[in-house]
Amino acid sequence: MAGTGESILVTGAAGFIGSNHVQYLCESRPDARIVALDALTYAGNMENLAGLEENNRFRFVKADIRNADALTALFEEESFSLVVHFAAESHVDRSIMGPEVFVDVNVRGTLVLLELARKHKIARFCQIGTDEVYGSLGPEGRFTEQSPIQPNSPYSASKAAADHLVRAYHHTFGLDTVITRCSNNYGPYQFPEKLIPLMILNCVEGKPLPVYGDGKNVRDWIHVRDHCTAVDAACRKGRAGEVYNIGSDNEWANIDIVKRIASLVESKTGKPRGACEALISYVTDRPGHDRRYAMDSLKLRHETGWMPAYDFDRGLADTVDWYLVNESWWRRIISGEYRDYYDKWYGDR
Ligand SMILES: NC(=O)c1ccc[n+]([C@@H]2O[C@H](COP(=O)([O-])OP(=O)(O)OC[C@H]3O[C@@H](n4cnc5c(N)ncnc54)[C@H](O)[C@@H]3O)[C@@H](O)[C@H]2O)c1
C-alpha cells in the first residue's frame, strides 16, 4: 500500500478541498512527489496553492480530466502510485440549472482517469464521493455504507454514477480502489457560493442572508482538515474495493448555522448585536432539497483509527476569522481577478 517516497496525483487540486488536501500532503508526506491537476474552472483558484511554487516536490498541471490525450501524456511522464480524485462540478444549485456538464465532468472525466489508472497499474485510486448519493433522511438514523444509493439532485446522481464506475473497475479489472463519502465541509478556501462562506461575506457586507425554505434542513458539518486526514487514512489503510463514510457527528439545521455565523461576525467586527441576524431572508426552497444528512463513519474509525480533531465551535470561529483576515482573497474572487493568478504564476516561467 501507499507509503512514503511515492508520487501522488491530486485532481481538482485548486478547488476548496483539493487545495486543502495538497497543503496537507505537502506537510505530512515529506518524501512524496505531489502532482496537482486542475482545469481551473470558475471554482479553481491558483491562489489556494500560493506558497507551493518553490517546493520542488510539487508540480501543478492545468488540464481537464476529460482530455484523455493530455492525461495520457501526464501518466506517461510521471509514475503515479496513488490518484486522489477530487475534480468535479460540485454545486447542487448549478446542477439544477445545467446538469449536462455535471454528467460530462463527474462521470466521463472519472472514466478517463479510471482507464488510465488501469492501464498504468496505479497502486490505488481514491474516489472522493459525497453523502448526497444516499439521498435524504427522516428525523432519525444515519447513513451507513450499506444505505441504498438514492441520489436526488443531478449533482448527486452524477457523483453516484462515478462511484458505480469506480466499483465496476475494481470488480471487473481488479483496480485497487477506495471510495470515500463525506458530509458537508467547511473551512478555509471554500468558494463563496457555498453556505458558510456566503453567509460570512454577506454579514460582513450587510447583504441579505438567503435561507432556503423553513431553514430546518439538517447538514452534518466537518472541518475540511478532518476530511483530508480521513481521506489520507482511507488511502493508506483502507481495504481495496471498500467504501468509507466520513463524518464528525455534527448535525446542524441551516438556520442555526446562519444565526451562529451572524453572531460570530457581529462580535468579531464590532457590529451591533442582532445587526447581522436581522439580514436573514427566507427564500423559496431549492427544488428537491434533501431534508437531512447524517453520516455513520464508524467503519473508517474502526479500520484505520481515524478520528476528527476539530471541535465545531473552534472550527467555525477559526473559519470566520480566516475569511475576515483573508478579505483580499475573496474580494478577488468576487471581482473575477483571481482568474489572472495562473498567468502571474506561470507568466515568467
Ligand atoms: N464541499 C463539500 O462539502 C463536499 C462534501 C463531500 C464531497 N465533496 C466532493 O469533494 C470534491 C471537491 O469538492 P470541492 O468542494 O472542493 O469543490 P470545488 O468546486 O471547490 O473544487 C472542484 C475543483 O475541480 C476542478 N474541476 C472542475 N472540473 C474539472 C475538470 N473537467 N478537469 C479538471 N478539474 C476540474 C475545479 O476547477 C475546482 O478546482 C468533489 O468531488 C465533491 O463532490 C465535497
The ligand as an SDF file (V2000), in Angstrom:
LIG
                    3D

 44 48  0  0  0  0  0  0  0  0999 V2000
  -17.6730   20.5930   -0.4580 N   0  0  0  0  0  0  0  0  0  0  0  0
  -18.2300   19.5770    0.2010 C   0  0  0  0  0  0  0  0  0  0  0  0
  -18.8360   19.8010    1.2400 O   0  0  0  0  0  0  0  0  0  0  0  0
  -18.0670   18.1570   -0.2800 C   0  0  0  0  0  0  0  0  0  0  0  0
  -18.5410   17.1180    0.5170 C   0  0  0  0  0  0  0  0  0  0  0  0
  -18.3550   15.7840    0.0860 C   0  0  0  0  0  0  0  0  0  0  0  0
  -17.7070   15.5380   -1.1070 C   0  0  0  0  0  0  0  0  0  0  0  0
  -17.2630   16.5760   -1.8770 N   0  0  0  0  0  0  0  0  0  0  0  0
  -16.5540   16.2440   -3.1160 C   0  0  0  0  0  0  0  0  0  0  0  0
  -15.2220   16.7150   -2.9840 O   0  0  0  0  0  0  0  0  0  0  0  0
  -14.7120   17.1110   -4.2520 C   0  0  0  0  0  0  0  0  0  0  0  0
  -14.2000   18.5260   -4.1800 C   0  0  0  0  0  0  0  0  0  0  0  0
  -15.2480   19.3970   -3.7530 O   0  0  0  0  0  0  0  0  0  0  0  0
  -14.9710   20.9490   -3.5060 P   0  0  0  0  0  0  0  0  0  0  0  0
  -15.9960   21.4210   -2.5630 O   0  0  0  0  0  0  0  0  0  0  0  0
  -13.5350   21.1630   -3.2150 O   0  0  0  0  0  0  0  0  0  0  0  0
  -15.3180   21.5200   -4.9560 O   0  0  0  0  0  0  0  0  0  0  0  0
  -14.7630   22.8090   -5.7080 P   0  0  0  0  0  0  0  0  0  0  0  0
  -15.8350   23.1710   -6.6820 O   0  0  0  0  0  0  0  0  0  0  0  0
  -14.2920   23.8300   -4.7490 O   0  0  0  0  0  0  0  0  0  0  0  0
  -13.4920   22.2640   -6.4940 O   0  0  0  0  0  0  0  0  0  0  0  0
  -13.5880   21.4650   -7.6350 C   0  0  0  0  0  0  0  0  0  0  0  0
  -12.3000   21.6190   -8.4310 C   0  0  0  0  0  0  0  0  0  0  0  0
  -12.3700   20.7540   -9.5680 O   0  0  0  0  0  0  0  0  0  0  0  0
  -11.8850   21.4640  -10.6980 C   0  0  0  0  0  0  0  0  0  0  0  0
  -12.5050   20.9250  -11.9130 N   0  0  0  0  0  0  0  0  0  0  0  0
  -13.8020   21.0250  -12.3070 C   0  0  0  0  0  0  0  0  0  0  0  0
  -13.9600   20.4420  -13.4940 N   0  0  0  0  0  0  0  0  0  0  0  0
  -12.7500   19.9460  -13.8600 C   0  0  0  0  0  0  0  0  0  0  0  0
  -12.2740   19.2310  -14.9880 C   0  0  0  0  0  0  0  0  0  0  0  0
  -13.1010   18.9350  -16.0130 N   0  0  0  0  0  0  0  0  0  0  0  0
  -10.9810   18.8530  -15.0190 N   0  0  0  0  0  0  0  0  0  0  0  0
  -10.1460   19.1710  -14.0100 C   0  0  0  0  0  0  0  0  0  0  0  0
  -10.5230   19.8700  -12.9290 N   0  0  0  0  0  0  0  0  0  0  0  0
  -11.8130   20.2580  -12.8470 C   0  0  0  0  0  0  0  0  0  0  0  0
  -12.3090   22.9150  -10.4570 C   0  0  0  0  0  0  0  0  0  0  0  0
  -11.5130   23.8270  -11.2230 O   0  0  0  0  0  0  0  0  0  0  0  0
  -12.0990   23.0600   -8.9550 C   0  0  0  0  0  0  0  0  0  0  0  0
  -10.7990   23.4890   -8.6630 O   0  0  0  0  0  0  0  0  0  0  0  0
  -15.8520   16.9230   -5.2420 C   0  0  0  0  0  0  0  0  0  0  0  0
  -15.6640   15.6910   -5.8900 O   0  0  0  0  0  0  0  0  0  0  0  0
  -17.0990   16.9020   -4.3770 C   0  0  0  0  0  0  0  0  0  0  0  0
  -18.1040   16.1210   -4.9620 O   0  0  0  0  0  0  0  0  0  0  0  0
  -17.4360   17.8830   -1.4880 C   0  0  0  0  0  0  0  0  0  0  0  0
  1  2  1  0
  2  3  2  0
  2  4  1  0
  4  5  1  0
  4 44  2  0
  5  6  2  0
  6  7  1  0
  7  8  2  0
  8  9  1  0
  8 44  1  0
  9 10  1  0
  9 42  1  0
 10 11  1  0
 11 12  1  0
 11 40  1  0
 12 13  1  0
 13 14  1  0
 14 15  2  0
 14 16  1  0
 14 17  1  0
 17 18  1  0
 18 19  2  0
 18 20  1  0
 18 21  1  0
 21 22  1  0
 22 23  1  0
 23 24  1  0
 23 38  1  0
 24 25  1  0
 25 26  1  0
 25 36  1  0
 26 27  1  0
 26 35  1  0
 27 28  2  0
 28 29  1  0
 29 30  1  0
 29 35  2  0
 30 31  1  0
 30 32  2  0
 32 33  1  0
 33 34  2  0
 34 35  1  0
 36 37  1  0
 36 38  1  0
 38 39  1  0
 40 41  1  0
 40 42  1  0
 42 43  1  0
M  CHG  2   8   1  16  -1
M  END
$$$$
